[in-house]
Amino acid sequence: MTQRTCAACACDCELDAQSIKVKLGGKTVEVCCEECAQALKEADSAMAARPHGES
Ligand SMILES: [Zn+2]
């Protein structure tokens, strides 16, 4: 059995059909609610917007 938990708040609640998939860069993570999805997206874009991030 695979137990999936929220990638944002690290709560112990299991994700079920109500889980929300969030695409960050190349990978997809699952969170428990819209707020967690938003938090992950903001954290991701903050990373991307980092100055001197040229490769
Ligand atoms: Zn959550």
mmCIF file of the protein (N, C-alpha, C, O) and its ligand, coordinates in Angstrom:
data_MODEL
# 
_entry.id   MODEL 
# 
loop_
_entity.id 
_entity.type 
_entity.pdbx_number_of_molecules 
1 polymer     1 
2 non-polymer 1 
# 
_entity_poly.entity_id                      1 
_entity_poly.type                           'polypeptide(L)' 
_entity_poly.nstd_linkage                   no 
_entity_poly.nstd_monomer                   no 
_entity_poly.pdbx_seq_one_letter_code       MTQRTCAACACDCELDAQSIKVKLGGKTVEVCCEECAQALKEADSAMAARPHGES 
_entity_poly.pdbx_seq_one_letter_code_can   MTQRTCAACACDCELDAQSIKVKLGGKTVEVCCEECAQALKEADSAMAARPHGES 
_entity_poly.pdbx_strand_id                 A 
# 
loop_
_entity_poly_seq.entity_id 
_entity_poly_seq.num 
_entity_poly_seq.mon_id 
_entity_poly_seq.hetero 
1 1  MET n 
1 2  THR n 
1 3  GLN n 
1 4  ARG n 
1 5  THR n 
1 6  CYS n 
1 7  ALA n 
1 8  ALA n 
1 9  CYS n 
1 10 ALA n 
1 11 CYS n 
1 12 ASP n 
1 13 CYS n 
1 14 GLU n 
1 15 LEU n 
1 16 ASP n 
1 17 ALA n 
1 18 GLN n 
1 19 SER n 
1 20 ILE n 
1 21 LYS n 
1 22 VAL n 
1 23 LYS n 
1 24 LEU n 
1 25 GLY n 
1 26 GLY n 
1 27 LYS n 
1 28 THR n 
1 29 VAL n 
1 30 GLU n 
1 31 VAL n 
1 32 CYS n 
1 33 CYS n 
1 34 GLU n 
1 35 GLU n 
1 36 CYS n 
1 37 ALA n 
1 38 GLN n 
1 39 ALA n 
1 40 LEU n 
1 41 LYS n 
1 42 GLU n 
1 43 ALA n 
1 44 ASP n 
1 45 SER n 
1 46 ALA n 
1 47 MET n 
1 48 ALA n 
1 49 ALA n 
1 50 ARG n 
1 51 PRO n 
1 52 HIS n 
1 53 GLY n 
1 54 GLU n 
1 55 SER n 
# 
loop_
_struct_asym.id 
_struct_asym.entity_id 
A 1 
B 2 
# 
loop_
_chem_comp.id 
_chem_comp.type 
_chem_comp.mon_nstd_flag 
ALA 'L-peptide linking' y 
ARG 'L-peptide linking' y 
ASP 'L-peptide linking' y 
CYS 'L-peptide linking' y 
GLN 'L-peptide linking' y 
GLU 'L-peptide linking' y 
GLY 'peptide linking'   y 
HIS 'L-peptide linking' y 
ILE 'L-peptide linking' y 
LEU 'L-peptide linking' y 
LYS 'L-peptide linking' y 
MET 'L-peptide linking' y 
PRO 'L-peptide linking' y 
SER 'L-peptide linking' y 
THR 'L-peptide linking' y 
VAL 'L-peptide linking' y 
ZN  non-polymer         . 
# 
_pdbx_entity_nonpoly.entity_id   2 
_pdbx_entity_nonpoly.name        ? 
_pdbx_entity_nonpoly.comp_id     ZN 
# 
_pdbx_nonpoly_scheme.asym_id         B 
_pdbx_nonpoly_scheme.entity_id       2 
_pdbx_nonpoly_scheme.mon_id          ZN 
_pdbx_nonpoly_scheme.ndb_seq_num     1 
_pdbx_nonpoly_scheme.pdb_seq_num     101 
_pdbx_nonpoly_scheme.auth_seq_num    101 
_pdbx_nonpoly_scheme.pdb_mon_id      ZN 
_pdbx_nonpoly_scheme.auth_mon_id     ZN 
_pdbx_nonpoly_scheme.pdb_strand_id   A 
_pdbx_nonpoly_scheme.pdb_ins_code    . 
# 
loop_
_atom_site.group_PDB 
_atom_site.id 
_atom_site.type_symbol 
_atom_site.label_atom_id 
_atom_site.label_alt_id 
_atom_site.label_comp_id 
_atom_site.label_asym_id 
_atom_site.label_entity_id 
_atom_site.label_seq_id 
_atom_site.pdbx_PDB_ins_code 
_atom_site.Cartn_x 
_atom_site.Cartn_y 
_atom_site.Cartn_z 
_atom_site.occupancy 
_atom_site.B_iso_or_equiv 
_atom_site.pdbx_formal_charge 
_atom_site.auth_seq_id 
_atom_site.auth_comp_id 
_atom_site.auth_asym_id 
_atom_site.auth_atom_id 
_atom_site.pdbx_PDB_model_num 
ATOM   1   N  N  . MET A 1 1  ? 0.841  -1.201 0.000   1.00 0.00 ? 1   MET A N  1 
ATOM   2   C  CA . MET A 1 1  ? 0.000  0.000  0.000   1.00 0.00 ? 1   MET A CA 1 
ATOM   3   C  C  . MET A 1 1  ? 0.879  1.256  0.000   1.00 0.00 ? 1   MET A C  1 
ATOM   4   O  O  . MET A 1 1  ? 1.840  1.351  0.764   1.00 0.00 ? 1   MET A O  1 
ATOM   5   N  N  . THR A 1 2  ? 0.555  2.170  -0.824  1.00 0.00 ? 2   THR A N  1 
ATOM   6   C  CA . THR A 1 2  ? 1.336  3.396  -0.875  1.00 0.00 ? 2   THR A CA 1 
ATOM   7   C  C  . THR A 1 2  ? 0.619  4.515  -0.138  1.00 0.00 ? 2   THR A C  1 
ATOM   8   O  O  . THR A 1 2  ? -0.519 4.866  -0.450  1.00 0.00 ? 2   THR A O  1 
ATOM   9   N  N  . GLN A 1 3  ? 1.306  5.056  0.832   1.00 0.00 ? 3   GLN A N  1 
ATOM   10  C  CA . GLN A 1 3  ? 0.700  6.155  1.581   1.00 0.00 ? 3   GLN A CA 1 
ATOM   11  C  C  . GLN A 1 3  ? 1.246  7.471  1.073   1.00 0.00 ? 3   GLN A C  1 
ATOM   12  O  O  . GLN A 1 3  ? 2.452  7.715  1.113   1.00 0.00 ? 3   GLN A O  1 
ATOM   13  N  N  . ARG A 1 4  ? 0.371  8.299  0.606   1.00 0.00 ? 4   ARG A N  1 
ATOM   14  C  CA . ARG A 1 4  ? 0.805  9.594  0.087   1.00 0.00 ? 4   ARG A CA 1 
ATOM   15  C  C  . ARG A 1 4  ? 0.420  10.690 1.076   1.00 0.00 ? 4   ARG A C  1 
ATOM   16  O  O  . ARG A 1 4  ? -0.690 10.710 1.607   1.00 0.00 ? 4   ARG A O  1 
ATOM   17  N  N  . THR A 1 5  ? 1.334  11.569 1.301   1.00 0.00 ? 5   THR A N  1 
ATOM   18  C  CA . THR A 1 5  ? 1.048  12.670 2.216   1.00 0.00 ? 5   THR A CA 1 
ATOM   19  C  C  . THR A 1 5  ? 1.311  13.998 1.518   1.00 0.00 ? 5   THR A C  1 
ATOM   20  O  O  . THR A 1 5  ? 1.953  14.056 0.469   1.00 0.00 ? 5   THR A O  1 
ATOM   21  N  N  . CYS A 1 6  ? 0.810  15.038 2.116   1.00 0.00 ? 6   CYS A N  1 
ATOM   22  C  CA . CYS A 1 6  ? 0.942  16.368 1.545   1.00 0.00 ? 6   CYS A CA 1 
ATOM   23  C  C  . CYS A 1 6  ? 2.412  16.773 1.455   1.00 0.00 ? 6   CYS A C  1 
ATOM   24  O  O  . CYS A 1 6  ? 3.169  16.610 2.412   1.00 0.00 ? 6   CYS A O  1 
ATOM   25  N  N  . ALA A 1 7  ? 2.809  17.304 0.295   1.00 0.00 ? 7   ALA A N  1 
ATOM   26  C  CA . ALA A 1 7  ? 4.198  17.697 0.091   1.00 0.00 ? 7   ALA A CA 1 
ATOM   27  C  C  . ALA A 1 7  ? 4.489  19.062 0.693   1.00 0.00 ? 7   ALA A C  1 
ATOM   28  O  O  . ALA A 1 7  ? 5.650  19.458 0.800   1.00 0.00 ? 7   ALA A O  1 
ATOM   29  N  N  . ALA A 1 8  ? 3.463  19.774 1.079   1.00 0.00 ? 8   ALA A N  1 
ATOM   30  C  CA . ALA A 1 8  ? 3.656  21.144 1.549   1.00 0.00 ? 8   ALA A CA 1 
ATOM   31  C  C  . ALA A 1 8  ? 3.672  21.231 3.070   1.00 0.00 ? 8   ALA A C  1 
ATOM   32  O  O  . ALA A 1 8  ? 4.614  21.777 3.645   1.00 0.00 ? 8   ALA A O  1 
ATOM   33  N  N  . CYS A 1 9  ? 2.666  20.713 3.718   1.00 0.00 ? 9   CYS A N  1 
ATOM   34  C  CA . CYS A 1 9  ? 2.555  20.936 5.152   1.00 0.00 ? 9   CYS A CA 1 
ATOM   35  C  C  . CYS A 1 9  ? 3.038  19.731 5.959   1.00 0.00 ? 9   CYS A C  1 
ATOM   36  O  O  . CYS A 1 9  ? 3.085  19.778 7.188   1.00 0.00 ? 9   CYS A O  1 
ATOM   37  N  N  . ALA A 1 10 ? 3.389  18.670 5.269   1.00 0.00 ? 10  ALA A N  1 
ATOM   38  C  CA . ALA A 1 10 ? 3.959  17.516 5.957   1.00 0.00 ? 10  ALA A CA 1 
ATOM   39  C  C  . ALA A 1 10 ? 3.064  17.001 7.072   1.00 0.00 ? 10  ALA A C  1 
ATOM   40  O  O  . ALA A 1 10 ? 3.533  16.435 8.059   1.00 0.00 ? 10  ALA A O  1 
ATOM   41  N  N  . CYS A 1 11 ? 1.800  17.204 6.898   1.00 0.00 ? 11  CYS A N  1 
ATOM   42  C  CA . CYS A 1 11 ? 0.867  16.643 7.871   1.00 0.00 ? 11  CYS A CA 1 
ATOM   43  C  C  . CYS A 1 11 ? 0.782  15.133 7.635   1.00 0.00 ? 11  CYS A C  1 
ATOM   44  O  O  . CYS A 1 11 ? 1.195  14.633 6.589   1.00 0.00 ? 11  CYS A O  1 
ATOM   45  N  N  . ASP A 1 12 ? 0.257  14.439 8.592   1.00 0.00 ? 12  ASP A N  1 
ATOM   46  C  CA . ASP A 1 12 ? 0.204  12.987 8.477   1.00 0.00 ? 12  ASP A CA 1 
ATOM   47  C  C  . ASP A 1 12 ? -1.060 12.503 7.775   1.00 0.00 ? 12  ASP A C  1 
ATOM   48  O  O  . ASP A 1 12 ? -1.292 11.303 7.625   1.00 0.00 ? 12  ASP A O  1 
ATOM   49  N  N  . CYS A 1 13 ? -1.857 13.458 7.356   1.00 0.00 ? 13  CYS A N  1 
ATOM   50  C  CA . CYS A 1 13 ? -3.102 13.065 6.700   1.00 0.00 ? 13  CYS A CA 1 
ATOM   51  C  C  . CYS A 1 13 ? -2.817 12.434 5.348   1.00 0.00 ? 13  CYS A C  1 
ATOM   52  O  O  . CYS A 1 13 ? -1.987 12.927 4.584   1.00 0.00 ? 13  CYS A O  1 
ATOM   53  N  N  . GLU A 1 14 ? -3.497 11.359 5.062   1.00 0.00 ? 14  GLU A N  1 
ATOM   54  C  CA . GLU A 1 14 ? -3.309 10.696 3.781   1.00 0.00 ? 14  GLU A CA 1 
ATOM   55  C  C  . GLU A 1 14 ? -4.050 11.438 2.686   1.00 0.00 ? 14  GLU A C  1 
ATOM   56  O  O  . GLU A 1 14 ? -5.142 11.970 2.891   1.00 0.00 ? 14  GLU A O  1 
ATOM   57  N  N  . LEU A 1 15 ? -3.430 11.458 1.528   1.00 0.00 ? 15  LEU A N  1 
ATOM   58  C  CA . LEU A 1 15 ? -4.102 12.073 0.390   1.00 0.00 ? 15  LEU A CA 1 
ATOM   59  C  C  . LEU A 1 15 ? -4.971 11.024 -0.293  1.00 0.00 ? 15  LEU A C  1 
ATOM   60  O  O  . LEU A 1 15 ? -4.573 9.871  -0.459  1.00 0.00 ? 15  LEU A O  1 
ATOM   61  N  N  . ASP A 1 16 ? -6.146 11.445 -0.677  1.00 0.00 ? 16  ASP A N  1 
ATOM   62  C  CA . ASP A 1 16 ? -7.024 10.519 -1.377  1.00 0.00 ? 16  ASP A CA 1 
ATOM   63  C  C  . ASP A 1 16 ? -7.478 11.157 -2.683  1.00 0.00 ? 16  ASP A C  1 
ATOM   64  O  O  . ASP A 1 16 ? -6.704 11.850 -3.344  1.00 0.00 ? 16  ASP A O  1 
ATOM   65  N  N  . ALA A 1 17 ? -8.702 10.928 -3.043  1.00 0.00 ? 17  ALA A N  1 
ATOM   66  C  CA . ALA A 1 17 ? -9.208 11.472 -4.304  1.00 0.00 ? 17  ALA A CA 1 
ATOM   67  C  C  . ALA A 1 17 ? -9.233 12.989 -4.288  1.00 0.00 ? 17  ALA A C  1 
ATOM   68  O  O  . ALA A 1 17 ? -9.313 13.628 -5.338  1.00 0.00 ? 17  ALA A O  1 
ATOM   69  N  N  . GLN A 1 18 ? -9.166 13.556 -3.110  1.00 0.00 ? 18  GLN A N  1 
ATOM   70  C  CA . GLN A 1 18 ? -9.241 15.009 -3.011  1.00 0.00 ? 18  GLN A CA 1 
ATOM   71  C  C  . GLN A 1 18 ? -7.883 15.676 -3.146  1.00 0.00 ? 18  GLN A C  1 
ATOM   72  O  O  . GLN A 1 18 ? -7.786 16.902 -3.097  1.00 0.00 ? 18  GLN A O  1 
ATOM   73  N  N  . SER A 1 19 ? -6.852 14.894 -3.312  1.00 0.00 ? 19  SER A N  1 
ATOM   74  C  CA . SER A 1 19 ? -5.523 15.481 -3.405  1.00 0.00 ? 19  SER A CA 1 
ATOM   75  C  C  . SER A 1 19 ? -5.413 16.366 -4.643  1.00 0.00 ? 19  SER A C  1 
ATOM   76  O  O  . SER A 1 19 ? -6.085 16.150 -5.651  1.00 0.00 ? 19  SER A O  1 
ATOM   77  N  N  . ILE A 1 20 ? -4.558 17.350 -4.534  1.00 0.00 ? 20  ILE A N  1 
ATOM   78  C  CA . ILE A 1 20 ? -4.351 18.287 -5.638  1.00 0.00 ? 20  ILE A CA 1 
ATOM   79  C  C  . ILE A 1 20 ? -2.953 18.094 -6.186  1.00 0.00 ? 20  ILE A C  1 
ATOM   80  O  O  . ILE A 1 20 ? -1.978 18.095 -5.434  1.00 0.00 ? 20  ILE A O  1 
ATOM   81  N  N  . LYS A 1 21 ? -2.853 17.929 -7.492  1.00 0.00 ? 21  LYS A N  1 
ATOM   82  C  CA . LYS A 1 21 ? -1.545 17.755 -8.115  1.00 0.00 ? 21  LYS A CA 1 
ATOM   83  C  C  . LYS A 1 21 ? -0.993 19.115 -8.528  1.00 0.00 ? 21  LYS A C  1 
ATOM   84  O  O  . LYS A 1 21 ? -1.678 19.928 -9.149  1.00 0.00 ? 21  LYS A O  1 
ATOM   85  N  N  . VAL A 1 22 ? 0.263  19.334 -8.163  1.00 0.00 ? 22  VAL A N  1 
ATOM   86  C  CA . VAL A 1 22 ? 0.910  20.592 -8.498  1.00 0.00 ? 22  VAL A CA 1 
ATOM   87  C  C  . VAL A 1 22 ? 2.168  20.286 -9.293  1.00 0.00 ? 22  VAL A C  1 
ATOM   88  O  O  . VAL A 1 22 ? 2.996  19.475 -8.878  1.00 0.00 ? 22  VAL A O  1 
ATOM   89  N  N  . LYS A 1 23 ? 2.303  20.938 -10.431 1.00 0.00 ? 23  LYS A N  1 
ATOM   90  C  CA . LYS A 1 23 ? 3.503  20.739 -11.244 1.00 0.00 ? 23  LYS A CA 1 
ATOM   91  C  C  . LYS A 1 23 ? 4.541  21.780 -10.886 1.00 0.00 ? 23  LYS A C  1 
ATOM   92  O  O  . LYS A 1 23 ? 4.302  22.981 -11.013 1.00 0.00 ? 23  LYS A O  1 
ATOM   93  N  N  . LEU A 1 24 ? 5.695  21.314 -10.437 1.00 0.00 ? 24  LEU A N  1 
ATOM   94  C  CA . LEU A 1 24 ? 6.790  22.217 -10.109 1.00 0.00 ? 24  LEU A CA 1 
ATOM   95  C  C  . LEU A 1 24 ? 7.983  21.840 -10.961 1.00 0.00 ? 24  LEU A C  1 
ATOM   96  O  O  . LEU A 1 24 ? 8.586  20.782 -10.778 1.00 0.00 ? 24  LEU A O  1 
ATOM   97  N  N  . GLY A 1 25 ? 8.319  22.722 -11.899 1.00 0.00 ? 25  GLY A N  1 
ATOM   98  C  CA . GLY A 1 25 ? 9.415  22.385 -12.779 1.00 0.00 ? 25  GLY A CA 1 
ATOM   99  C  C  . GLY A 1 25 ? 9.077  21.136 -13.558 1.00 0.00 ? 25  GLY A C  1 
ATOM   100 O  O  . GLY A 1 25 ? 8.118  21.131 -14.330 1.00 0.00 ? 25  GLY A O  1 
ATOM   101 N  N  . GLY A 1 26 ? 9.836  20.087 -13.374 1.00 0.00 ? 26  GLY A N  1 
ATOM   102 C  CA . GLY A 1 26 ? 9.599  18.872 -14.125 1.00 0.00 ? 26  GLY A CA 1 
ATOM   103 C  C  . GLY A 1 26 ? 8.812  17.831 -13.369 1.00 0.00 ? 26  GLY A C  1 
ATOM   104 O  O  . GLY A 1 26 ? 8.399  16.825 -13.945 1.00 0.00 ? 26  GLY A O  1 
ATOM   105 N  N  . LYS A 1 27 ? 8.596  18.056 -12.088 1.00 0.00 ? 27  LYS A N  1 
ATOM   106 C  CA . LYS A 1 27 ? 7.954  16.991 -11.320 1.00 0.00 ? 27  LYS A CA 1 
ATOM   107 C  C  . LYS A 1 27 ? 6.587  17.394 -10.802 1.00 0.00 ? 27  LYS A C  1 
ATOM   108 O  O  . LYS A 1 27 ? 6.260  18.574 -10.672 1.00 0.00 ? 27  LYS A O  1 
ATOM   109 N  N  . THR A 1 28 ? 5.814  16.383 -10.518 1.00 0.00 ? 28  THR A N  1 
ATOM   110 C  CA . THR A 1 28 ? 4.474  16.632 -9.999  1.00 0.00 ? 28  THR A CA 1 
ATOM   111 C  C  . THR A 1 28 ? 4.394  16.157 -8.558  1.00 0.00 ? 28  THR A C  1 
ATOM   112 O  O  . THR A 1 28 ? 4.772  15.031 -8.236  1.00 0.00 ? 28  THR A O  1 
ATOM   113 N  N  . VAL A 1 29 ? 3.902  17.028 -7.708  1.00 0.00 ? 29  VAL A N  1 
ATOM   114 C  CA . VAL A 1 29 ? 3.738  16.655 -6.308  1.00 0.00 ? 29  VAL A CA 1 
ATOM   115 C  C  . VAL A 1 29 ? 2.262  16.765 -5.946  1.00 0.00 ? 29  VAL A C  1 
ATOM   116 O  O  . VAL A 1 29 ? 1.484  17.416 -6.644  1.00 0.00 ? 29  VAL A O  1 
ATOM   117 N  N  . GLU A 1 30 ? 1.895  16.130 -4.863  1.00 0.00 ? 30  GLU A N  1 
ATOM   118 C  CA . GLU A 1 30 ? 0.498  16.161 -4.445  1.00 0.00 ? 30  GLU A CA 1 
ATOM   119 C  C  . GLU A 1 30 ? 0.369  16.815 -3.082  1.00 0.00 ? 30  GLU A C  1 
ATOM   120 O  O  . GLU A 1 30 ? 1.181  16.583 -2.186  1.00 0.00 ? 30  GLU A O  1 
ATOM   121 N  N  . VAL A 1 31 ? -0.647 17.623 -2.941  1.00 0.00 ? 31  VAL A N  1 
ATOM   122 C  CA . VAL A 1 31 ? -0.887 18.294 -1.673  1.00 0.00 ? 31  VAL A CA 1 
ATOM   123 C  C  . VAL A 1 31 ? -2.329 18.069 -1.238  1.00 0.00 ? 31  VAL A C  1 
ATOM   124 O  O  . VAL A 1 31 ? -3.149 17.544 -1.991  1.00 0.00 ? 31  VAL A O  1 
ATOM   125 N  N  . CYS A 1 32 ? -2.616 18.476 -0.015  1.00 0.00 ? 32  CYS A N  1 
ATOM   126 C  CA . CYS A 1 32 ? -3.921 18.149 0.570   1.00 0.00 ? 32  CYS A CA 1 
ATOM   127 C  C  . CYS A 1 32 ? -4.978 19.202 0.257   1.00 0.00 ? 32  CYS A C  1 
ATOM   128 O  O  . CYS A 1 32 ? -6.174 18.912 0.280   1.00 0.00 ? 32  CYS A O  1 
ATOM   129 N  N  . CYS A 1 33 ? -4.539 20.419 -0.034  1.00 0.00 ? 33  CYS A N  1 
ATOM   130 C  CA . CYS A 1 33 ? -5.541 21.460 -0.231  1.00 0.00 ? 33  CYS A CA 1 
ATOM   131 C  C  . CYS A 1 33 ? -4.990 22.573 -1.123  1.00 0.00 ? 33  CYS A C  1 
ATOM   132 O  O  . CYS A 1 33 ? -3.800 22.608 -1.436  1.00 0.00 ? 33  CYS A O  1 
ATOM   133 N  N  . GLU A 1 34 ? -5.865 23.463 -1.515  1.00 0.00 ? 34  GLU A N  1 
ATOM   134 C  CA . GLU A 1 34 ? -5.488 24.542 -2.424  1.00 0.00 ? 34  GLU A CA 1 
ATOM   135 C  C  . GLU A 1 34 ? -4.455 25.468 -1.796  1.00 0.00 ? 34  GLU A C  1 
ATOM   136 O  O  . GLU A 1 34 ? -3.576 25.988 -2.484  1.00 0.00 ? 34  GLU A O  1 
ATOM   137 N  N  . GLU A 1 35 ? -4.564 25.666 -0.509  1.00 0.00 ? 35  GLU A N  1 
ATOM   138 C  CA . GLU A 1 35 ? -3.608 26.542 0.167   1.00 0.00 ? 35  GLU A CA 1 
ATOM   139 C  C  . GLU A 1 35 ? -2.193 25.979 0.076   1.00 0.00 ? 35  GLU A C  1 
ATOM   140 O  O  . GLU A 1 35 ? -1.235 26.719 -0.148  1.00 0.00 ? 35  GLU A O  1 
ATOM   141 N  N  . CYS A 1 36 ? -2.073 24.691 0.249   1.00 0.00 ? 36  CYS A N  1 
ATOM   142 C  CA . CYS A 1 36 ? -0.764 24.054 0.164   1.00 0.00 ? 36  CYS A CA 1 
ATOM   143 C  C  . CYS A 1 36 ? -0.235 24.137 -1.263  1.00 0.00 ? 36  CYS A C  1 
ATOM   144 O  O  . CYS A 1 36 ? 0.959  24.348 -1.476  1.00 0.00 ? 36  CYS A O  1 
ATOM   145 N  N  . ALA A 1 37 ? -1.115 23.972 -2.230  1.00 0.00 ? 37  ALA A N  1 
ATOM   146 C  CA . ALA A 1 37 ? -0.716 24.073 -3.631  1.00 0.00 ? 37  ALA A CA 1 
ATOM   147 C  C  . ALA A 1 37 ? -0.163 25.453 -3.914  1.00 0.00 ? 37  ALA A C  1 
ATOM   148 O  O  . ALA A 1 37 ? 0.859  25.598 -4.585  1.00 0.00 ? 37  ALA A O  1 
ATOM   149 N  N  . GLN A 1 38 ? -0.840 26.464 -3.400  1.00 0.00 ? 38  GLN A N  1 
ATOM   150 C  CA . GLN A 1 38 ? -0.427 27.838 -3.616  1.00 0.00 ? 38  GLN A CA 1 
ATOM   151 C  C  . GLN A 1 38 ? 0.927  28.107 -2.964  1.00 0.00 ? 38  GLN A C  1 
ATOM   152 O  O  . GLN A 1 38 ? 1.781  28.785 -3.535  1.00 0.00 ? 38  GLN A O  1 
ATOM   153 N  N  . ALA A 1 39 ? 1.106  27.574 -1.777  1.00 0.00 ? 39  ALA A N  1 
ATOM   154 C  CA . ALA A 1 39 ? 2.356  27.779 -1.056  1.00 0.00 ? 39  ALA A CA 1 
ATOM   155 C  C  . ALA A 1 39 ? 3.528  27.179 -1.835  1.00 0.00 ? 39  ALA A C  1 
ATOM   156 O  O  . ALA A 1 39 ? 4.605  27.771 -1.911  1.00 0.00 ? 39  ALA A O  1 
ATOM   157 N  N  . LEU A 1 40 ? 3.305  26.017 -2.403  1.00 0.00 ? 40  LEU A N  1 
ATOM   158 C  CA . LEU A 1 40 ? 4.376  25.373 -3.163  1.00 0.00 ? 40  LEU A CA 1 
ATOM   159 C  C  . LEU A 1 40 ? 4.694  26.168 -4.425  1.00 0.00 ? 40  LEU A C  1 
ATOM   160 O  O  . LEU A 1 40 ? 5.856  26.338 -4.792  1.00 0.00 ? 40  LEU A O  1 
ATOM   161 N  N  . LYS A 1 41 ? 3.655  26.643 -5.075  1.00 0.00 ? 41  LYS A N  1 
ATOM   162 C  CA . LYS A 1 41 ? 3.867  27.409 -6.306  1.00 0.00 ? 41  LYS A CA 1 
ATOM   163 C  C  . LYS A 1 41 ? 4.636  28.684 -6.017  1.00 0.00 ? 41  LYS A C  1 
ATOM   164 O  O  . LYS A 1 41 ? 5.527  29.066 -6.776  1.00 0.00 ? 41  LYS A O  1 
ATOM   165 N  N  . GLU A 1 42 ? 4.294  29.339 -4.925  1.00 0.00 ? 42  GLU A N  1 
ATOM   166 C  CA . GLU A 1 42 ? 4.980  30.583 -4.583  1.00 0.00 ? 42  GLU A CA 1 
ATOM   167 C  C  . GLU A 1 42 ? 6.436  30.317 -4.242  1.00 0.00 ? 42  GLU A C  1 
ATOM   168 O  O  . GLU A 1 42 ? 7.322  31.079 -4.630  1.00 0.00 ? 42  GLU A O  1 
ATOM   169 N  N  . ALA A 1 43 ? 6.678  29.253 -3.527  1.00 0.00 ? 43  ALA A N  1 
ATOM   170 C  CA . ALA A 1 43 ? 8.053  28.914 -3.180  1.00 0.00 ? 43  ALA A CA 1 
ATOM   171 C  C  . ALA A 1 43 ? 8.855  28.593 -4.435  1.00 0.00 ? 43  ALA A C  1 
ATOM   172 O  O  . ALA A 1 43 ? 10.032 28.938 -4.540  1.00 0.00 ? 43  ALA A O  1 
ATOM   173 N  N  . ASP A 1 44 ? 8.202  27.930 -5.380  1.00 0.00 ? 44  ASP A N  1 
ATOM   174 C  CA . ASP A 1 44 ? 8.888  27.538 -6.608  1.00 0.00 ? 44  ASP A CA 1 
ATOM   175 C  C  . ASP A 1 44 ? 9.221  28.751 -7.451  1.00 0.00 ? 44  ASP A C  1 
ATOM   176 O  O  . ASP A 1 44 ? 10.334 28.863 -7.965  1.00 0.00 ? 44  ASP A O  1 
ATOM   177 N  N  . SER A 1 45 ? 8.267  29.664 -7.602  1.00 0.00 ? 45  SER A N  1 
ATOM   178 C  CA . SER A 1 45 ? 8.514  30.839 -8.431  1.00 0.00 ? 45  SER A CA 1 
ATOM   179 C  C  . SER A 1 45 ? 9.521  31.759 -7.753  1.00 0.00 ? 45  SER A C  1 
ATOM   180 O  O  . SER A 1 45 ? 10.253 32.479 -8.432  1.00 0.00 ? 45  SER A O  1 
ATOM   181 N  N  . ALA A 1 46 ? 9.568  31.745 -6.441  1.00 0.00 ? 46  ALA A N  1 
ATOM   182 C  CA . ALA A 1 46 ? 10.549 32.553 -5.722  1.00 0.00 ? 46  ALA A CA 1 
ATOM   183 C  C  . ALA A 1 46 ? 11.959 32.047 -6.038  1.00 0.00 ? 46  ALA A C  1 
ATOM   184 O  O  . ALA A 1 46 ? 12.901 32.826 -6.183  1.00 0.00 ? 46  ALA A O  1 
ATOM   185 N  N  . MET A 1 47 ? 12.073 30.741 -6.137  1.00 0.00 ? 47  MET A N  1 
ATOM   186 C  CA . MET A 1 47 ? 13.367 30.142 -6.486  1.00 0.00 ? 47  MET A CA 1 
ATOM   187 C  C  . MET A 1 47 ? 13.754 30.528 -7.906  1.00 0.00 ? 47  MET A C  1 
ATOM   188 O  O  . MET A 1 47 ? 14.904 30.871 -8.178  1.00 0.00 ? 47  MET A O  1 
ATOM   189 N  N  . ALA A 1 48 ? 12.781 30.468 -8.804  1.00 0.00 ? 48  ALA A N  1 
ATOM   190 C  CA . ALA A 1 48 ? 13.040 30.738 -10.219 1.00 0.00 ? 48  ALA A CA 1 
ATOM   191 C  C  . ALA A 1 48 ? 13.384 32.195 -10.440 1.00 0.00 ? 48  ALA A C  1 
ATOM   192 O  O  . ALA A 1 48 ? 14.123 32.528 -11.366 1.00 0.00 ? 48  ALA A O  1 
ATOM   193 N  N  . ALA A 1 49 ? 12.853 33.065 -9.597  1.00 0.00 ? 49  ALA A N  1 
ATOM   194 C  CA . ALA A 1 49 ? 13.056 34.485 -9.762  1.00 0.00 ? 49  ALA A CA 1 
ATOM   195 C  C  . ALA A 1 49 ? 14.347 34.958 -9.115  1.00 0.00 ? 49  ALA A C  1 
ATOM   196 O  O  . ALA A 1 49 ? 14.665 36.147 -9.127  1.00 0.00 ? 49  ALA A O  1 
ATOM   197 N  N  . ARG A 1 50 ? 15.076 34.022 -8.556  1.00 0.00 ? 50  ARG A N  1 
ATOM   198 C  CA . ARG A 1 50 ? 16.311 34.372 -7.865  1.00 0.00 ? 50  ARG A CA 1 
ATOM   199 C  C  . ARG A 1 50 ? 17.305 35.023 -8.822  1.00 0.00 ? 50  ARG A C  1 
ATOM   200 O  O  . ARG A 1 50 ? 17.538 34.495 -9.909  1.00 0.00 ? 50  ARG A O  1 
ATOM   201 N  N  . PRO A 1 51 ? 17.887 36.139 -8.450  1.00 0.00 ? 51  PRO A N  1 
ATOM   202 C  CA . PRO A 1 51 ? 18.882 36.784 -9.300  1.00 0.00 ? 51  PRO A CA 1 
ATOM   203 C  C  . PRO A 1 51 ? 20.144 35.941 -9.409  1.00 0.00 ? 51  PRO A C  1 
ATOM   204 O  O  . PRO A 1 51 ? 20.407 35.088 -8.562  1.00 0.00 ? 51  PRO A O  1 
ATOM   205 N  N  . HIS A 1 52 ? 20.899 36.180 -10.428 1.00 0.00 ? 52  HIS A N  1 
ATOM   206 C  CA . HIS A 1 52 ? 22.132 35.422 -10.664 1.00 0.00 ? 52  HIS A CA 1 
ATOM   207 C  C  . HIS A 1 52 ? 21.836 33.942 -10.872 1.00 0.00 ? 52  HIS A C  1 
ATOM   208 O  O  . HIS A 1 52 ? 22.676 33.087 -10.591 1.00 0.00 ? 52  HIS A O  1 
ATOM   209 N  N  . GLY A 1 53 ? 20.642 33.648 -11.365 1.00 0.00 ? 53  GLY A N  1 
ATOM   210 C  CA . GLY A 1 53 ? 20.270 32.266 -11.565 1.00 0.00 ? 53  GLY A CA 1 
ATOM   211 C  C  . GLY A 1 53 ? 20.560 31.781 -12.977 1.00 0.00 ? 53  GLY A C  1 
ATOM   212 O  O  . GLY A 1 53 ? 20.070 30.733 -13.397 1.00 0.00 ? 53  GLY A O  1 
ATOM   213 N  N  . GLU A 1 54 ? 21.355 32.545 -13.701 1.00 0.00 ? 54  GLU A N  1 
ATOM   214 C  CA . GLU A 1 54 ? 21.651 32.125 -15.074 1.00 0.00 ? 54  GLU A CA 1 
ATOM   215 C  C  . GLU A 1 54 ? 22.505 30.879 -15.086 1.00 0.00 ? 54  GLU A C  1 
ATOM   216 O  O  . GLU A 1 54 ? 23.370 30.667 -14.236 1.00 0.00 ? 54  GLU A O  1 
ATOM   217 N  N  . SER A 1 55 ? 22.231 30.073 -16.074 1.00 0.00 ? 55  SER A N  1 
ATOM   218 C  CA . SER A 1 55 ? 23.033 28.843 -16.145 1.00 0.00 ? 55  SER A CA 1 
ATOM   219 C  C  . SER A 1 55 ? 23.792 28.800 -17.463 1.00 0.00 ? 55  SER A C  1 
ATOM   220 O  O  . SER A 1 55 ? 24.527 27.847 -17.722 1.00 0.00 ? 55  SER A O  1 
HETATM 221 ZN ZN . ZN  B 2 .  ? -1.170 20.223 3.120   1.00 0.00 2 101 ZN  A ZN 1 
# 
